[in-house]
Amino acid sequence: MTGQKNYKKTLTACYLGFVTQAISANFTPLLFLTFQDTYGVGLEKIALIPLTFYLTQFLIDFAATKFVDKIGYRICVVSSQVLSAAGLVLLAILPELLPDPFLGILIAVVLYAMGSGLIEVLVSPIVEACPFENKDGVMSLLHSFYCWGAVGVILGSTLFFTVFGVENWKILTWIWAVVPFYNAFNFITCPIERLVEDGEGMRPSQLRRLPLFWLLILLMVCSGASEAAMAQWASAFTESAMGVSKTVGDLAGPCLFAAFMGISRTLYGKMSEKLDLTKTMLACGILCVICYLMASLSSLPIMGLAGCALCGVSVGIMWPGAISLSSQKCPRGGTAMFALLALAGDLGATVSPAMVGNISNIAGGNLKIGLLAATAFPLILILSLIVLNRRFNRQTG
């Protein structure tokens, strides 16, 4: 490392940034039934909460290509933590203050979704700009903290509700808000470098003219889609396949999936110097296809659950790996590239669960048919990696 700058503090702040994003994405869904019982919010309105969250995050990803470089990384990333903390705090306050409680919930969701979107755009390039060795491993380990954050939120919230009762959810909301509030001070004081010098980063219009860029975008779409299709339906799949309650389904489905995904990213972070990233992603793509086929075609419930859990292992490397490959192949991509990659990943993560749900509905509610169709995403990812390796084996700079 250079000089006396403490880049470990930067890395710690970025770790907690992804934990904050995990809180934003995974805590409120645990309260959907509580909102229904407490405020009389119908299920049709509750369905708008995740839609609002991901749409806001999607729009922030897009807008970030225009303003992040002008405003600066530090102001934007500190704002991401402040918005996340404010959204969580207001989630417990606004429904009581406004005539329409649901409006209060949506305002809070929009605020912490804005923070989440900024985190997604900024944290990876901040780490990429630090003078760490073994960038692939550092990036994978960084993204593992989203997984561990998700596991912590689900298990911690379940334990809190069991001990203190779900009626005290507002207290827990404020407790979770402490994480981004504290982390804002980390980002205020830690060293932050620029990914490329002013004026040297490629503009979106320049990126769009590169065939390589569109292949990287396709890789990112498939990474997000492969992860989200199973993650979003893991609970419902576990309930239907294993015949268990929703609580057990939540713990055995998405929680187990997130844990295996975190293990995958952590292990790659430790072993990456000995592994070729492209070959590792190809192996993970093949494993992902096998996992989707196990979940969708196996007649044994335990095999279906194994496919769901192991899918977490297979998709763990995809998102951070796609970011690392993009940085290697297009080192002058700059903030615009990272923002557009995040946009592509979110697009895949938005489309794939909806596709699984619609196809399952057409098939008479057969979730296995929907998951079978989602096998297309890791298959396209495999083909994209093969083309990337054969036709774009040099850096574009």
N, C-alpha and C positions, 0 to 999 in steps of 0.2 A: 504494500500500500504506500501511498505517497504522503510525504510530510507528516504532520501530527494529527491529521484529521481522523476522527473516530468513525469510520464507516460501519463499524459494528452497530453503532447507535442508529445509523440509517437503516440497516437491515432489520433491527429490532422494531423500528417504527413501521417498516413495510410489513413485517410479520403481523403486527397488531392491526395494520390496515386491512389485511385480508380477514382477520378475525372479526373486525368490525363489519365487513361485507357479509360474512357468514351470519352474524347476528341480524343484520337487516333483512337478509333473504329468508332466514329460517325461523325467526321468533314469532312474527305475527301470524303465520299459518297455524301455529299451535293454539291461537286464540280465536279462531273462526267461530267455533261453537259457543264460546264465551260471549263474543259480540252478538251472536244471534239471541242468546238467552238474556243478556243484560240490556241490550239496546233495541231488541226487536228487529234487528237487521235481517232481511230475508236472504236466502241462499243466492238468489239471482244478483243481489248487490254484493254479497261477499265474494262472488266470482270475479267482480271488478277489481278487487284489491290486488291479487297477483298480476292481473292485466295492467293495472295502473303502475305497479312497481316496475315491471319489465319494459313497458312502453317508455316510461320516464328515463330509465337507465339507457335504453336504446337511443333516445333523442339526445341525451347528454353525450354518449359515445360519438354521435354524429357531429354535434356542435363543438366538441373538444378539438376537432381538427382545425377550427377557426380561431379559437381564443386562447388555448393553453400556452402556445409559444409567445403570444403577445403579453399575456398577464404574468407568466412565469410559473415554474413548477411549484415553488414553495407556497405561494399564495393559494394556488389551486388545491394542493394536497392538504394544506391546513383547513381550507374551506370544506374539503370532503369530510373531515372529521367533525367539524363544527356542525355541518348540516346533518350528519348522521346522528350526533348526540341530540341536536335540537328536535329532529324528527321523532326519536324515541321518547324524549321527555314529553313532547306535545301529544304523543299517542295516548298517554295516560291522563292528559289534561283537557284537550280540546273537545272530546266527545261529551264531556260534562258541561262545558261552557256554551257550546253552540246549540241552537234550536234543533238542528238535525245532527245527531251523533255521528252518522255515517260520513257527513261532510268533514267533520273533525278528523275522523280516521283517515280519509283520503288525503287531506292536507298534510298530515303527519307522514303518510306513506310517500307522498311526492317529495317531501324534504329529505327523508333518509334514502330514497331511491336516487336523488340527485347526488348525494354523497357517495353512494355505492357506485354509480356510474363513473364519477371522477376517480375513485379508488381503482377501478378496473383499468382505466386509461393510463393512470399515472404511475402506479406502483411498479409495474414491470419495467418501464423505461428508466425509472429512478435507480432501480437495482442494476439494470444493464449498464448504466452510465458509471457505476462505481467500479473502482479498479480491483475487482475480485478476480482471482484465478478460477478456472473451472466454472465458467458462466452457466453452462448447461445444468450442472448439478445445483448451483445456487438458485437458479430459476425454478427448478423442480421442487427443491426444498421450500422455497418461498410460497409456491402455490399449494403446498401441502397444508399450510396453515389455514387456508379456507376450509379444507376437509376437517381438520381437527377442531376448528371453530364451530363447524356445523354439528359435529358429534357432541362438543361441549354444550352447545345451546340446547340441543334436544335432550341430552341426559340431565344437564343442570336444571333445565326448566321442568322436566318431568319430576325430578327429585324435589324441587321447590314446591310444586303443586301438590305433591303427595304429602309433604310435611306440613305446609302452611295453608294449603287450600288454593284452588284456582281463583277464588274471589279476591285474593291478594296479588293479582297479576300486575297491578300498577306499581307495586313496590319492586317487583322483579324487573319491570321495564326500566325503572330508574337505575337499578343496579347494572343492567346491561349497558345503559347509556354512559356509565363511568368509563368504559373502555375507550370509546372514541374521544371523550372529553380529555382523558389523561393523555391519549396519543397525540392530540393536537399540539401539546407542548413538546413532545418528542420531535415532531416535524418542524416546529419553530426553531429548534436549536441544533438539529443534526445537520451534517454536511450534505448538500445536494448538488450534484454536478449535472451539466447539460449533456444530453445524449450526443448531439452534434453541435458544432459552433453555430452562432447566429448566421442565418443566411445560407448554411450548407445543407440543411435538411431538405429532402425532396418534398415538393408540394403535392397535394392530392392529384392535381391534373397531370403532374409528371409521373406519379405512380400508376395512374390509370392507363398510361400508354405502354406499360411494361407487361408483356405476356406472363413473366415470372410472377408479378404481383397478383394477377388473377388466379394463378395456380395456388399461391399462398393463401389467398382469400378462400378458395374452395376447400383447402386443407383445414382452415380455421372453422368454416361453416360445419364441416363434417365432424370435427373434434367436438364442437359445442353440441351438435345434434346427437352424436353417439353417447355423450355423457348425460344429456338432459332427458332423452327419451326413456332411459331406464330409471334415472334418478327420480323423475317426477311421477312415474307409475309404479315405483318399487313397493310402496305401501299397499296400494290397491291390489297389485299382483300377489304380494305375500298373503294378504287377507283371503283372496279368492283361491289361490293355489293350496294354501296350508289350512284354510278354514279357521283362522285365528281372529281374535278381537282386533279392533283398530289400534289400541295401545301396543299390543304385541306386534302388530303389523308395522307400526311406525318404528319400533325399536329394531325389529328383525329385518325390515326393508331398507328405508333410506338411511338409517343410522349405521347399519352394517355395511351398506354400499359406500357411504362416506368414509367409514373407518378403513375399508380396504383400499379406497382411492388414496387416502392419506398415507397408508403404509407404502403403496406403490411409489408415490412421489418422494417420500422420505428415503426409501431404499435407493431409488435412482439418484437422488441427491448425494448419497454417500458413495455410490459405485460408478458414477457417470464417467470418471476419468478412464475407466477400463472398458467402457461401452461406446459403440458407435450410435449416435443419436438416431440417424435415419433407420438403421437396421433394428434398433430397439423399438421404434415407432411402428415399423412394419410387423414385427412380432406381436406387438400389442394390438394392432389392427386385426391380425389373424385371430388372436385370442378373443377379441371383442366379437368377431363373427361367430366363433364357437359358442361364446356365452349367450348371445342372442338366440342362437339355434337351440341351445340347451333349455333356455327359459320358455321358448315358444313351441318346441316340438316334443319335449320330454313328457311322458305320461306319469312320471314319478314326481310328486310334489317336492321332495327333498332335492332332486336334481334341478328342478326349476329354481329353487331358492339358491342352490349353489351357483347356478348360472347368473342369477341376479347379483350375488355377492362378488363373484369373481369378475364380473363386468366392471366393478369398481377398480380392480387391479388393472384391467386392460385399458380403461379410459384415463387413468391417472396421469400418464405421461403425455397424452395427446395435446391438451391445451397449452401447458408450458413448453412442450416440445415444439409445437408449431410456432410459438413465439420465438424460441431460440433459433430454429431453422430460418425464420424470416430475418432475424437480426444477422445471421451468418451470411445468408444469400444476398441480402440487400442492406448493407451496413449504413447507407446514407438515408434510409427510409425515414428516420427521425420520428417525432411525435405523431405526425400525420399517419404514418404507417401503423404505429401501435394503436392509435385510436380507431383506425379502420379495421384492424384485426379484431379488436374488442367488439366492434360493431358486427363483424361477420360471425364471431363466436356467439354473440347474443342472438343474432338472426337464426342460427342453427338451433340454439337452445329454446327459441320461441316456437319455431316451426315444427320441430320433431315431436314434442309431446302432443301438440294439437293434431298432428298427422296420425299418431298412434291412437288417440282418442276417437277421431273421426272414422278411421278404418275399422276399429273395434266395434264402433256403433253400427256401421254398415253390416258387419259380420254378426249382428245380433248380440252385441255385448261381449264378444269373445276377445279378451285382451291379448291372448296369445297370437291371434292373427295380426293385430296391430303391431306387436313386438317383432313378429316375423318380417313385416314390411320394413321396419326400422333397420333391419340388417343391411339395407342398401347403403346406409351412411358409412359404416366402417369399411364396406366393400369399395365405395368411391374413394375413401381416404387411402386405402391400400394402393389403388390405381394412381392416385395423385402423387403419392410418395415415389412410386416407380418412375413416373414421368419426371418428377423433380430431380431424382437421382441421376437419370440418364441424360436429360436434356439441359439441366441447369446445374451442373456440378461445379460451376465457378461462381464466385461472388459477383454481384452486380453493384457497382458502386458509384 
